[in-house]
Structures are given as C-alpha cells and as structure tokens.
Amino acid sequence: MDYKLNYYKTQVEPALKGASTAEDMLKVLQDHYHLDEPLKMMTHLAFRQGLRSAITLLNPEPANRVSDFI
C-alpha cells in the first residue's frame, strides 16, 4: 500500500471521524498535511469544484451579508 494512502487511512481518517464541523475537518487536514504549496492548474480547478460541491451539500449561511453583493 502506498505510504501516503496508509497515512491517510491510519492517521487522518480517524481524526476526520472525530470532527463535528467542516471547520474541524479543515483543521485536521491542516494539522496532517503541508497545504501551502501552489496548486497546478487542473488540481486547482478540481479542488474548486470539490469546494463548490461541499458548499452545496452544507448549504451554510454566507459570512458576509448577501445584500452587499446584490
């Protein structure tokens, strides 16, 4: 098994199971990975699509007033 996948399964996944909010999950990822590298173009597009899907599923209230953008 690839060591990165093994790390995810043994370290990250259990920590994610203990997270109760999206913010907690993001913190778990930040604690376990170096995420400050620039994204390549296709990775950037795929990541943005994944974020859009997550926001659609979560349906959270915007942090800023929506009326400011209408």
mmCIF file of the N, C-alpha and C atoms, coordinates in Angstrom:
data_MODEL
# 
_entry.id   MODEL 
# 
loop_
_atom_site.group_PDB 
_atom_site.id 
_atom_site.type_symbol 
_atom_site.label_atom_id 
_atom_site.label_alt_id 
_atom_site.label_comp_id 
_atom_site.label_asym_id 
_atom_site.label_entity_id 
_atom_site.label_seq_id 
_atom_site.pdbx_PDB_ins_code 
_atom_site.Cartn_x 
_atom_site.Cartn_y 
_atom_site.Cartn_z 
_atom_site.occupancy 
_atom_site.B_iso_or_equiv 
_atom_site.pdbx_formal_charge 
_atom_site.auth_seq_id 
_atom_site.auth_comp_id 
_atom_site.auth_asym_id 
_atom_site.auth_atom_id 
_atom_site.pdbx_PDB_model_num 
ATOM 1   N N  . MET A 1 1  ? 0.846   -1.180 0.000   1.00 0.00 ? 1  MET A N  1 
ATOM 2   C CA . MET A 1 1  ? 0.000   0.000  0.000   1.00 0.00 ? 1  MET A CA 1 
ATOM 3   C C  . MET A 1 1  ? 0.892   1.244  0.000   1.00 0.00 ? 1  MET A C  1 
ATOM 4   N N  . ASP A 1 2  ? 0.496   2.200  -0.780  1.00 0.00 ? 2  ASP A N  1 
ATOM 5   C CA . ASP A 1 2  ? 1.209   3.472  -0.852  1.00 0.00 ? 2  ASP A CA 1 
ATOM 6   C C  . ASP A 1 2  ? 1.255   4.089  0.550   1.00 0.00 ? 2  ASP A C  1 
ATOM 7   N N  . TYR A 1 3  ? 2.416   4.566  0.969   1.00 0.00 ? 3  TYR A N  1 
ATOM 8   C CA . TYR A 1 3  ? 2.563   5.109  2.324   1.00 0.00 ? 3  TYR A CA 1 
ATOM 9   C C  . TYR A 1 3  ? 1.663   6.314  2.573   1.00 0.00 ? 3  TYR A C  1 
ATOM 10  N N  . LYS A 1 4  ? 1.386   7.106  1.534   1.00 0.00 ? 4  LYS A N  1 
ATOM 11  C CA . LYS A 1 4  ? 0.515   8.273  1.717   1.00 0.00 ? 4  LYS A CA 1 
ATOM 12  C C  . LYS A 1 4  ? -0.927  7.839  1.967   1.00 0.00 ? 4  LYS A C  1 
ATOM 13  N N  . LEU A 1 5  ? -1.375  6.828  1.230   1.00 0.00 ? 5  LEU A N  1 
ATOM 14  C CA . LEU A 1 5  ? -2.725  6.310  1.447   1.00 0.00 ? 5  LEU A CA 1 
ATOM 15  C C  . LEU A 1 5  ? -2.820  5.646  2.810   1.00 0.00 ? 5  LEU A C  1 
ATOM 16  N N  . ASN A 1 6  ? -1.778  4.914  3.196   1.00 0.00 ? 6  ASN A N  1 
ATOM 17  C CA . ASN A 1 6  ? -1.750  4.284  4.510   1.00 0.00 ? 6  ASN A CA 1 
ATOM 18  C C  . ASN A 1 6  ? -1.795  5.349  5.608   1.00 0.00 ? 6  ASN A C  1 
ATOM 19  N N  . TYR A 1 7  ? -1.049  6.434  5.439   1.00 0.00 ? 7  TYR A N  1 
ATOM 20  C CA . TYR A 1 7  ? -1.065  7.529  6.409   1.00 0.00 ? 7  TYR A CA 1 
ATOM 21  C C  . TYR A 1 7  ? -2.479  8.095  6.534   1.00 0.00 ? 7  TYR A C  1 
ATOM 22  N N  . TYR A 1 8  ? -3.121  8.302  5.377   1.00 0.00 ? 8  TYR A N  1 
ATOM 23  C CA . TYR A 1 8  ? -4.485  8.835  5.400   1.00 0.00 ? 8  TYR A CA 1 
ATOM 24  C C  . TYR A 1 8  ? -5.408  7.897  6.177   1.00 0.00 ? 8  TYR A C  1 
ATOM 25  N N  . LYS A 1 9  ? -5.333  6.612  5.855   1.00 0.00 ? 9  LYS A N  1 
ATOM 26  C CA . LYS A 1 9  ? -6.240  5.646  6.485   1.00 0.00 ? 9  LYS A CA 1 
ATOM 27  C C  . LYS A 1 9  ? -5.982  5.469  7.976   1.00 0.00 ? 9  LYS A C  1 
ATOM 28  N N  . THR A 1 10 ? -4.727  5.525  8.377   1.00 0.00 ? 10 THR A N  1 
ATOM 29  C CA . THR A 1 10 ? -4.407  5.247  9.786   1.00 0.00 ? 10 THR A CA 1 
ATOM 30  C C  . THR A 1 10 ? -4.378  6.488  10.673  1.00 0.00 ? 10 THR A C  1 
ATOM 31  N N  . GLN A 1 11 ? -4.098  7.652  10.102  1.00 0.00 ? 11 GLN A N  1 
ATOM 32  C CA . GLN A 1 11 ? -3.955  8.862  10.903  1.00 0.00 ? 11 GLN A CA 1 
ATOM 33  C C  . GLN A 1 11 ? -5.061  9.898  10.648  1.00 0.00 ? 11 GLN A C  1 
ATOM 34  N N  . VAL A 1 12 ? -5.292  10.184 9.380   1.00 0.00 ? 12 VAL A N  1 
ATOM 35  C CA . VAL A 1 12 ? -6.198  11.279 9.029   1.00 0.00 ? 12 VAL A CA 1 
ATOM 36  C C  . VAL A 1 12 ? -7.659  10.862 9.151   1.00 0.00 ? 12 VAL A C  1 
ATOM 37  N N  . GLU A 1 13 ? -8.004  9.722  8.574   1.00 0.00 ? 13 GLU A N  1 
ATOM 38  C CA . GLU A 1 13 ? -9.396  9.282  8.591   1.00 0.00 ? 13 GLU A CA 1 
ATOM 39  C C  . GLU A 1 13 ? -9.962  9.181  10.016  1.00 0.00 ? 13 GLU A C  1 
ATOM 40  N N  . PRO A 1 14 ? -9.236  8.575  10.965  1.00 0.00 ? 14 PRO A N  1 
ATOM 41  C CA . PRO A 1 14 ? -9.769  8.546  12.332  1.00 0.00 ? 14 PRO A CA 1 
ATOM 42  C C  . PRO A 1 14 ? -9.963  9.953  12.922  1.00 0.00 ? 14 PRO A C  1 
ATOM 43  N N  . ALA A 1 15 ? -9.055  10.860 12.613  1.00 0.00 ? 15 ALA A N  1 
ATOM 44  C CA . ALA A 1 15 ? -9.190  12.229 13.112  1.00 0.00 ? 15 ALA A CA 1 
ATOM 45  C C  . ALA A 1 15 ? -10.393 12.919 12.462  1.00 0.00 ? 15 ALA A C  1 
ATOM 46  N N  . LEU A 1 16 ? -10.626 12.652 11.176  1.00 0.00 ? 16 LEU A N  1 
ATOM 47  C CA . LEU A 1 16 ? -11.782 13.235 10.498  1.00 0.00 ? 16 LEU A CA 1 
ATOM 48  C C  . LEU A 1 16 ? -13.089 12.700 11.079  1.00 0.00 ? 16 LEU A C  1 
ATOM 49  N N  . LYS A 1 17 ? -13.100 11.434 11.461  1.00 0.00 ? 17 LYS A N  1 
ATOM 50  C CA . LYS A 1 17 ? -14.309 10.857 12.058  1.00 0.00 ? 17 LYS A CA 1 
ATOM 51  C C  . LYS A 1 17 ? -14.663 11.552 13.357  1.00 0.00 ? 17 LYS A C  1 
ATOM 52  N N  . GLY A 1 18 ? -13.670 12.066 14.048  1.00 0.00 ? 18 GLY A N  1 
ATOM 53  C CA . GLY A 1 18 ? -13.912 12.779 15.299  1.00 0.00 ? 18 GLY A CA 1 
ATOM 54  C C  . GLY A 1 18 ? -14.299 14.230 15.113  1.00 0.00 ? 18 GLY A C  1 
ATOM 55  N N  . ALA A 1 19 ? -14.211 14.730 13.888  1.00 0.00 ? 19 ALA A N  1 
ATOM 56  C CA . ALA A 1 19 ? -14.550 16.138 13.610  1.00 0.00 ? 19 ALA A CA 1 
ATOM 57  C C  . ALA A 1 19 ? -16.063 16.284 13.494  1.00 0.00 ? 19 ALA A C  1 
ATOM 58  N N  . SER A 1 20 ? -16.601 17.350 14.067  1.00 0.00 ? 20 SER A N  1 
ATOM 59  C CA . SER A 1 20 ? -18.053 17.536 14.025  1.00 0.00 ? 20 SER A CA 1 
ATOM 60  C C  . SER A 1 20 ? -18.490 18.669 13.094  1.00 0.00 ? 20 SER A C  1 
ATOM 61  N N  . THR A 1 21 ? -17.549 19.497 12.646  1.00 0.00 ? 21 THR A N  1 
ATOM 62  C CA . THR A 1 21 ? -17.893 20.591 11.731  1.00 0.00 ? 21 THR A CA 1 
ATOM 63  C C  . THR A 1 21 ? -16.930 20.592 10.549  1.00 0.00 ? 21 THR A C  1 
ATOM 64  N N  . ALA A 1 22 ? -17.310 21.301 9.504   1.00 0.00 ? 22 ALA A N  1 
ATOM 65  C CA . ALA A 1 22 ? -16.431 21.447 8.343   1.00 0.00 ? 22 ALA A CA 1 
ATOM 66  C C  . ALA A 1 22 ? -15.134 22.140 8.761   1.00 0.00 ? 22 ALA A C  1 
ATOM 67  N N  . GLU A 1 23 ? -15.242 23.104 9.653   1.00 0.00 ? 23 GLU A N  1 
ATOM 68  C CA . GLU A 1 23 ? -14.052 23.805 10.139  1.00 0.00 ? 23 GLU A CA 1 
ATOM 69  C C  . GLU A 1 23 ? -13.112 22.833 10.857  1.00 0.00 ? 23 GLU A C  1 
ATOM 70  N N  . ASP A 1 24 ? -13.685 21.926 11.658  1.00 0.00 ? 24 ASP A N  1 
ATOM 71  C CA . ASP A 1 24 ? -12.872 20.904 12.336  1.00 0.00 ? 24 ASP A CA 1 
ATOM 72  C C  . ASP A 1 24 ? -12.155 20.025 11.320  1.00 0.00 ? 24 ASP A C  1 
ATOM 73  N N  . MET A 1 25 ? -12.857 19.654 10.246  1.00 0.00 ? 25 MET A N  1 
ATOM 74  C CA . MET A 1 25 ? -12.259 18.797 9.217   1.00 0.00 ? 25 MET A CA 1 
ATOM 75  C C  . MET A 1 25 ? -11.114 19.513 8.510   1.00 0.00 ? 25 MET A C  1 
ATOM 76  N N  . LEU A 1 26 ? -11.303 20.785 8.205   1.00 0.00 ? 26 LEU A N  1 
ATOM 77  C CA . LEU A 1 26 ? -10.230 21.556 7.577   1.00 0.00 ? 26 LEU A CA 1 
ATOM 78  C C  . LEU A 1 26 ? -9.022  21.645 8.501   1.00 0.00 ? 26 LEU A C  1 
ATOM 79  N N  . LYS A 1 27 ? -9.265  21.806 9.785   1.00 0.00 ? 27 LYS A N  1 
ATOM 80  C CA . LYS A 1 27 ? -8.173  21.868 10.767  1.00 0.00 ? 27 LYS A CA 1 
ATOM 81  C C  . LYS A 1 27 ? -7.409  20.544 10.797  1.00 0.00 ? 27 LYS A C  1 
ATOM 82  N N  . VAL A 1 28 ? -8.123  19.433 10.735  1.00 0.00 ? 28 VAL A N  1 
ATOM 83  C CA . VAL A 1 28 ? -7.468  18.116 10.697  1.00 0.00 ? 28 VAL A CA 1 
ATOM 84  C C  . VAL A 1 28 ? -6.537  18.046 9.490   1.00 0.00 ? 28 VAL A C  1 
ATOM 85  N N  . LEU A 1 29 ? -7.020  18.458 8.328   1.00 0.00 ? 29 LEU A N  1 
ATOM 86  C CA . LEU A 1 29 ? -6.182  18.426 7.121   1.00 0.00 ? 29 LEU A CA 1 
ATOM 87  C C  . LEU A 1 29 ? -4.961  19.325 7.270   1.00 0.00 ? 29 LEU A C  1 
ATOM 88  N N  . GLN A 1 30 ? -5.155  20.504 7.848   1.00 0.00 ? 30 GLN A N  1 
ATOM 89  C CA . GLN A 1 30 ? -4.032  21.421 8.055   1.00 0.00 ? 30 GLN A CA 1 
ATOM 90  C C  . GLN A 1 30 ? -3.032  20.855 9.049   1.00 0.00 ? 30 GLN A C  1 
ATOM 91  N N  . ASP A 1 31 ? -3.505  20.113 10.030  1.00 0.00 ? 31 ASP A N  1 
ATOM 92  C CA . ASP A 1 31 ? -2.615  19.520 11.017  1.00 0.00 ? 31 ASP A CA 1 
ATOM 93  C C  . ASP A 1 31 ? -1.787  18.363 10.448  1.00 0.00 ? 31 ASP A C  1 
ATOM 94  N N  . HIS A 1 32 ? -2.306  17.696 9.430   1.00 0.00 ? 32 HIS A N  1 
ATOM 95  C CA . HIS A 1 32 ? -1.662  16.485 8.916   1.00 0.00 ? 32 HIS A CA 1 
ATOM 96  C C  . HIS A 1 32 ? -0.905  16.672 7.604   1.00 0.00 ? 32 HIS A C  1 
ATOM 97  N N  . TYR A 1 33 ? -1.149  17.764 6.908   1.00 0.00 ? 33 TYR A N  1 
ATOM 98  C CA . TYR A 1 33 ? -0.544  17.942 5.590   1.00 0.00 ? 33 TYR A CA 1 
ATOM 99  C C  . TYR A 1 33 ? 0.003   19.358 5.413   1.00 0.00 ? 33 TYR A C  1 
ATOM 100 N N  . HIS A 1 34 ? 1.003   19.485 4.554   1.00 0.00 ? 34 HIS A N  1 
ATOM 101 C CA . HIS A 1 34 ? 1.507   20.785 4.122   1.00 0.00 ? 34 HIS A CA 1 
ATOM 102 C C  . HIS A 1 34 ? 0.636   21.223 2.947   1.00 0.00 ? 34 HIS A C  1 
ATOM 103 N N  . LEU A 1 35 ? -0.217  22.191 3.177   1.00 0.00 ? 35 LEU A N  1 
ATOM 104 C CA . LEU A 1 35 ? -1.169  22.616 2.148   1.00 0.00 ? 35 LEU A CA 1 
ATOM 105 C C  . LEU A 1 35 ? -0.857  23.989 1.580   1.00 0.00 ? 35 LEU A C  1 
ATOM 106 N N  . ASP A 1 36 ? 0.367   24.463 1.797   1.00 0.00 ? 36 ASP A N  1 
ATOM 107 C CA . ASP A 1 36 ? 0.711   25.812 1.352   1.00 0.00 ? 36 ASP A CA 1 
ATOM 108 C C  . ASP A 1 36 ? 1.425   25.850 0.004   1.00 0.00 ? 36 ASP A C  1 
ATOM 109 N N  . GLU A 1 37 ? 1.535   24.701 -0.660  1.00 0.00 ? 37 GLU A N  1 
ATOM 110 C CA . GLU A 1 37 ? 2.151   24.655 -1.991  1.00 0.00 ? 37 GLU A CA 1 
ATOM 111 C C  . GLU A 1 37 ? 1.153   25.179 -3.031  1.00 0.00 ? 37 GLU A C  1 
ATOM 112 N N  . PRO A 1 38 ? 1.616   25.933 -4.034  1.00 0.00 ? 38 PRO A N  1 
ATOM 113 C CA . PRO A 1 38 ? 0.706   26.372 -5.093  1.00 0.00 ? 38 PRO A CA 1 
ATOM 114 C C  . PRO A 1 38 ? 0.116   25.164 -5.829  1.00 0.00 ? 38 PRO A C  1 
ATOM 115 N N  . LEU A 1 39 ? -1.156  25.274 -6.201  1.00 0.00 ? 39 LEU A N  1 
ATOM 116 C CA . LEU A 1 39 ? -1.822  24.192 -6.917  1.00 0.00 ? 39 LEU A CA 1 
ATOM 117 C C  . LEU A 1 39 ? -1.541  24.289 -8.406  1.00 0.00 ? 39 LEU A C  1 
ATOM 118 N N  . LYS A 1 40 ? -1.395  23.131 -9.046  1.00 0.00 ? 40 LYS A N  1 
ATOM 119 C CA . LYS A 1 40 ? -1.283  23.102 -10.503 1.00 0.00 ? 40 LYS A CA 1 
ATOM 120 C C  . LYS A 1 40 ? -2.667  23.386 -11.082 1.00 0.00 ? 40 LYS A C  1 
ATOM 121 N N  . MET A 1 41 ? -2.735  23.802 -12.342 1.00 0.00 ? 41 MET A N  1 
ATOM 122 C CA . MET A 1 41 ? -3.981  24.275 -12.932 1.00 0.00 ? 41 MET A CA 1 
ATOM 123 C C  . MET A 1 41 ? -5.126  23.267 -12.804 1.00 0.00 ? 41 MET A C  1 
ATOM 124 N N  . MET A 1 42 ? -4.922  22.026 -13.196 1.00 0.00 ? 42 MET A N  1 
ATOM 125 C CA . MET A 1 42 ? -6.004  21.040 -13.153 1.00 0.00 ? 42 MET A CA 1 
ATOM 126 C C  . MET A 1 42 ? -6.373  20.711 -11.711 1.00 0.00 ? 42 MET A C  1 
ATOM 127 N N  . THR A 1 43 ? -5.384  20.665 -10.835 1.00 0.00 ? 43 THR A N  1 
ATOM 128 C CA . THR A 1 43 ? -5.661  20.418 -9.423  1.00 0.00 ? 43 THR A CA 1 
ATOM 129 C C  . THR A 1 43 ? -6.463  21.583 -8.851  1.00 0.00 ? 43 THR A C  1 
ATOM 130 N N  . HIS A 1 44 ? -6.110  22.791 -9.249  1.00 0.00 ? 44 HIS A N  1 
ATOM 131 C CA . HIS A 1 44 ? -6.815  23.988 -8.794  1.00 0.00 ? 44 HIS A CA 1 
ATOM 132 C C  . HIS A 1 44 ? -8.281  23.925 -9.210  1.00 0.00 ? 44 HIS A C  1 
ATOM 133 N N  . LEU A 1 45 ? -8.529  23.586 -10.475 1.00 0.00 ? 45 LEU A N  1 
ATOM 134 C CA . LEU A 1 45 ? -9.904  23.505 -10.977 1.00 0.00 ? 45 LEU A CA 1 
ATOM 135 C C  . LEU A 1 45 ? -10.683 22.405 -10.262 1.00 0.00 ? 45 LEU A C  1 
ATOM 136 N N  . ALA A 1 46 ? -10.063 21.244 -10.090 1.00 0.00 ? 46 ALA A N  1 
ATOM 137 C CA . ALA A 1 46 ? -10.733 20.128 -9.423  1.00 0.00 ? 46 ALA A CA 1 
ATOM 138 C C  . ALA A 1 46 ? -11.009 20.461 -7.958  1.00 0.00 ? 46 ALA A C  1 
ATOM 139 N N  . PHE A 1 47 ? -10.062 21.110 -7.306  1.00 0.00 ? 47 PHE A N  1 
ATOM 140 C CA . PHE A 1 47 ? -10.226 21.477 -5.901  1.00 0.00 ? 47 PHE A CA 1 
ATOM 141 C C  . PHE A 1 47 ? -11.369 22.468 -5.739  1.00 0.00 ? 47 PHE A C  1 
ATOM 142 N N  . ARG A 1 48 ? -11.428 23.454 -6.628  1.00 0.00 ? 48 ARG A N  1 
ATOM 143 C CA . ARG A 1 48 ? -12.517 24.428 -6.582  1.00 0.00 ? 48 ARG A CA 1 
ATOM 144 C C  . ARG A 1 48 ? -13.867 23.755 -6.797  1.00 0.00 ? 48 ARG A C  1 
ATOM 145 N N  . GLN A 1 49 ? -13.924 22.786 -7.726  1.00 0.00 ? 49 GLN A N  1 
ATOM 146 C CA . GLN A 1 49 ? -15.169 22.056 -7.967  1.00 0.00 ? 49 GLN A CA 1 
ATOM 147 C C  . GLN A 1 49 ? -15.574 21.279 -6.722  1.00 0.00 ? 49 GLN A C  1 
ATOM 148 N N  . GLY A 1 50 ? -14.594 20.667 -6.062  1.00 0.00 ? 50 GLY A N  1 
ATOM 149 C CA . GLY A 1 50 ? -14.876 19.943 -4.822  1.00 0.00 ? 50 GLY A CA 1 
ATOM 150 C C  . GLY A 1 50 ? -15.385 20.865 -3.730  1.00 0.00 ? 50 GLY A C  1 
ATOM 151 N N  . LEU A 1 51 ? -14.788 22.048 -3.624  1.00 0.00 ? 51 LEU A N  1 
ATOM 152 C CA . LEU A 1 51 ? -15.254 23.026 -2.633  1.00 0.00 ? 51 LEU A CA 1 
ATOM 153 C C  . LEU A 1 51 ? -16.675 23.479 -2.939  1.00 0.00 ? 51 LEU A C  1 
ATOM 154 N N  . ARG A 1 52 ? -16.957 23.696 -4.212  1.00 0.00 ? 52 ARG A N  1 
ATOM 155 C CA . ARG A 1 52 ? -18.308 24.101 -4.612  1.00 0.00 ? 52 ARG A CA 1 
ATOM 156 C C  . ARG A 1 52 ? -19.312 23.011 -4.238  1.00 0.00 ? 52 ARG A C  1 
ATOM 157 N N  . SER A 1 53 ? -18.945 21.755 -4.473  1.00 0.00 ? 53 SER A N  1 
ATOM 158 C CA . SER A 1 53 ? -19.824 20.638 -4.109  1.00 0.00 ? 53 SER A CA 1 
ATOM 159 C C  . SER A 1 53 ? -20.040 20.574 -2.606  1.00 0.00 ? 53 SER A C  1 
ATOM 160 N N  . ALA A 1 54 ? -18.963 20.793 -1.837  1.00 0.00 ? 54 ALA A N  1 
ATOM 161 C CA . ALA A 1 54 ? -19.078 20.764 -0.380  1.00 0.00 ? 54 ALA A CA 1 
ATOM 162 C C  . ALA A 1 54 ? -19.991 21.880 0.112   1.00 0.00 ? 54 ALA A C  1 
ATOM 163 N N  . ILE A 1 55 ? -19.873 23.068 -0.446  1.00 0.00 ? 55 ILE A N  1 
ATOM 164 C CA . ILE A 1 55 ? -20.720 24.188 -0.046  1.00 0.00 ? 55 ILE A CA 1 
ATOM 165 C C  . ILE A 1 55 ? -22.178 23.906 -0.414  1.00 0.00 ? 55 ILE A C  1 
ATOM 166 N N  . THR A 1 56 ? -22.390 23.295 -1.566  1.00 0.00 ? 56 THR A N  1 
ATOM 167 C CA . THR A 1 56 ? -23.752 22.932 -1.973  1.00 0.00 ? 56 THR A CA 1 
ATOM 168 C C  . THR A 1 56 ? -24.352 21.937 -0.980  1.00 0.00 ? 56 THR A C  1 
ATOM 169 N N  . LEU A 1 57 ? -23.568 20.951 -0.564  1.00 0.00 ? 57 LEU A N  1 
ATOM 170 C CA . LEU A 1 57 ? -24.056 19.958 0.403   1.00 0.00 ? 57 LEU A CA 1 
ATOM 171 C C  . LEU A 1 57 ? -24.312 20.570 1.779   1.00 0.00 ? 57 LEU A C  1 
ATOM 172 N N  . LEU A 1 58 ? -23.392 21.424 2.226   1.00 0.00 ? 58 LEU A N  1 
ATOM 173 C CA . LEU A 1 58 ? -23.505 22.029 3.552   1.00 0.00 ? 58 LEU A CA 1 
ATOM 174 C C  . LEU A 1 58 ? -24.586 23.101 3.614   1.00 0.00 ? 58 LEU A C  1 
ATOM 175 N N  . ASN A 1 59 ? -24.727 23.842 2.521   1.00 0.00 ? 59 ASN A N  1 
ATOM 176 C CA . ASN A 1 59 ? -25.676 24.945 2.424   1.00 0.00 ? 59 ASN A CA 1 
ATOM 177 C C  . ASN A 1 59 ? -25.549 25.915 3.615   1.00 0.00 ? 59 ASN A C  1 
ATOM 178 N N  . PRO A 1 60 ? -24.336 26.398 3.899   1.00 0.00 ? 60 PRO A N  1 
ATOM 179 C CA . PRO A 1 60 ? -24.157 27.299 5.052   1.00 0.00 ? 60 PRO A CA 1 
ATOM 180 C C  . PRO A 1 60 ? -24.603 28.721 4.731   1.00 0.00 ? 60 PRO A C  1 
ATOM 181 N N  . GLU A 1 61 ? -24.815 29.483 5.783   1.00 0.00 ? 61 GLU A N  1 
ATOM 182 C CA . GLU A 1 61 ? -25.111 30.908 5.624   1.00 0.00 ? 61 GLU A CA 1 
ATOM 183 C C  . GLU A 1 61 ? -23.817 31.629 5.253   1.00 0.00 ? 61 GLU A C  1 
ATOM 184 N N  . PRO A 1 62 ? -23.867 32.577 4.333   1.00 0.00 ? 62 PRO A N  1 
ATOM 185 C CA . PRO A 1 62 ? -22.670 33.346 3.986   1.00 0.00 ? 62 PRO A CA 1 
ATOM 186 C C  . PRO A 1 62 ? -22.167 34.152 5.193   1.00 0.00 ? 62 PRO A C  1 
ATOM 187 N N  . ALA A 1 63 ? -20.858 34.292 5.279   1.00 0.00 ? 63 ALA A N  1 
ATOM 188 C CA . ALA A 1 63 ? -20.255 35.074 6.368   1.00 0.00 ? 63 ALA A CA 1 
ATOM 189 C C  . ALA A 1 63 ? -20.528 36.566 6.176   1.00 0.00 ? 63 ALA A C  1 
ATOM 190 N N  . ASN A 1 64 ? -20.659 36.987 4.915   1.00 0.00 ? 64 ASN A N  1 
ATOM 191 C CA . ASN A 1 64 ? -20.953 38.390 4.604   1.00 0.00 ? 64 ASN A CA 1 
ATOM 192 C C  . ASN A 1 64 ? -22.435 38.528 4.284   1.00 0.00 ? 64 ASN A C  1 
ATOM 193 N N  . ARG A 1 65 ? -22.964 39.708 4.486   1.00 0.00 ? 65 ARG A N  1 
ATOM 194 C CA . ARG A 1 65 ? -24.369 39.939 4.159   1.00 0.00 ? 65 ARG A CA 1 
ATOM 195 C C  . ARG A 1 65 ? -24.571 39.829 2.654   1.00 0.00 ? 65 ARG A C  1 
ATOM 196 N N  . VAL A 1 66 ? -25.545 39.032 2.261   1.00 0.00 ? 66 VAL A N  1 
ATOM 197 C CA . VAL A 1 66 ? -25.821 38.819 0.841   1.00 0.00 ? 66 VAL A CA 1 
ATOM 198 C C  . VAL A 1 66 ? -26.229 40.124 0.178   1.00 0.00 ? 66 VAL A C  1 
ATOM 199 N N  . SER A 1 67 ? -26.913 40.996 0.883   1.00 0.00 ? 67 SER A N  1 
ATOM 200 C CA . SER A 1 67 ? -27.375 42.260 0.300   1.00 0.00 ? 67 SER A CA 1 
ATOM 201 C C  . SER A 1 67 ? -26.195 43.131 -0.147  1.00 0.00 ? 67 SER A C  1 
ATOM 202 N N  . ASP A 1 68 ? -25.008 42.910 0.383   1.00 0.00 ? 68 ASP A N  1 
ATOM 203 C CA . ASP A 1 68 ? -23.821 43.673 -0.024  1.00 0.00 ? 68 ASP A CA 1 
ATOM 204 C C  . ASP A 1 68 ? -23.382 43.326 -1.444  1.00 0.00 ? 68 ASP A C  1 
ATOM 205 N N  . PHE A 1 69 ? -23.856 42.174 -1.963  1.00 0.00 ? 69 PHE A N  1 
ATOM 206 C CA . PHE A 1 69 ? -23.400 41.689 -3.267  1.00 0.00 ? 69 PHE A CA 1 
ATOM 207 C C  . PHE A 1 69 ? -24.491 41.720 -4.322  1.00 0.00 ? 69 PHE A C  1 
ATOM 208 N N  . ILE A 1 70 ? -25.667 42.223 -3.978  1.00 0.00 ? 70 ILE A N  1 
ATOM 209 C CA . ILE A 1 70 ? -26.776 42.273 -4.955  1.00 0.00 ? 70 ILE A CA 1 
ATOM 210 C C  . ILE A 1 70 ? -26.824 43.610 -5.619  1.00 0.00 ? 70 ILE A C  1 
# 
